[in-house]
């Protein structure tokens, strides 16, 4: 069991280094959701695919999304990537962007579903 956990952590570490994401933000969505639920201001997670799009909130249905937008705050997980300096542009391949989107989608879905469960929604 420990070796499987170590292997998964190693693979996630290698894959996030390729995608240039801060792996520390994506370690444990369940524990992060529990901490958020216990805080005074629970925040749901979202991510942005394109600068001109609204943040995506995976793992919630349309009714829950309306409640979330009116009552809770959002934490955009890849917001720092939107404001990279134009003086030092980073070339990101489509494979890296796809991997980043999958990682964000997976994390946000697990986090949001757990937070919905903990908040009784």
Secondary structure by P-SEA (a helix, b strand, c coil): caaaaaaaaaaaaaaaaaacccccccccaaaaaaaaaaccbbbbbbcccccccccccccccaaaaaaaaacccccccccccccccccbbbbbcaaaaaaaaaaaaaaaaaaaaaaaaaacc
